[in-house]
Amino acid sequence: MITESTVKTLLSNGGYIADEAIATAVFLALQMEKPILIEGPPGVGKTGLAKTLSEVLDFPLVRLQCYEGIDEGKALYDWEYGKQLLYTQLLRTQLDTYLSVTSDLREAVERLSAEESLFFSRNFLVQRPILRSFLSEKRSLLLIDEIDRSGDEFEALLLECLSDFQVSVPELGVIPALQKPLTILTSNGTRMISDALRRRCLYLYIGYPDLEREVTIVRARYPDLCEILARKMVEFLRAVRELNLRKPPSVSETLDWANVLTILHATALTPEIVASTVGVIAKHQADLQQVNDLAAQMLA
């Protein structure tokens, strides 16, 4: 039986260092079968949490990457119109025979309409990520990534899916989920998510970790990096985040930089090391000089 403490242990075994809030939210989502809406700055481990949970729980990962203009045809379902047309061509002779007994066009249309279900059946239904996750024979993990990139119309489509775990297809009716997936929605906060969608989810905010947790994250991923250097690196990056940068370095950049320092066999953090590797942690030209100036002050 999965408990709150075992969730934290499972994540740690998968290489994800979770705090109590993260472990509790995951535990409650599993017990209550409710989605989790995770907000936070880019690169702090929102998507990584979903991927790790998929691995440690052995839930197949079904990912829906959101973008501006996404609709039900990309998220829920679509029809294989080419396949329908192909079947129509193959059955043309039978259709001609079937309709030959009709007296006029109206009767032919009515008779053909009665057979619409043949062409709008599950044989021609394309399962997009949400429906595919619902119809998975094994419980899956449904990741709806960066939902803040989508629009209000797409959020409205999700309301039925996330509250009742079902998809309404006009031609077929309501299709319920065979297994309710563990559902995680992520948002970078570029726009406000509606209250209607928030109400259907548990809420979790993942920000930048504290000093000790970030050092633990680095050491867990790169154990060959000595603890003193890992701590110095994290302390410096936390100071960099206080600068007025266009893009502050996230935990993702922390791990990238730790990897670079490991590859370079660095034994100390110096202004020279920062200057030669600054492109790993600063992503805009305007930010480079600020980071180098800070390194000269802190590390000289």
Buried (B, 14 or more C-beta within 10 A) or exposed (E): EEEBEEBBEBBBEBEBBBEEEBBBBBBBBBEEBBBBBBBBBBBBBBBBBBBBBBBBBEBBBBBBEBEEEBBBEBBBBBBEEEEBEEBEEEEEEEBEEBBEEBEEEEEBEEEBEEEEEEBBEEEBBBBBBBBBBBBBEEBBBBBBBBBBBBBEEBBEBBBBBBBEBBBBBEEBEEBEBBBBBBBBBBBBEEEEBEEBBBEBBBEBBBEBBEEEBBBBBBBEBBEEBBEEBBBBBBBBBBBBEEBEBEBBBBBBBBBBBBBBBBEEEBEEBEBEBBEEBBEBBBBEEEBBEBBBEBBEEBBE
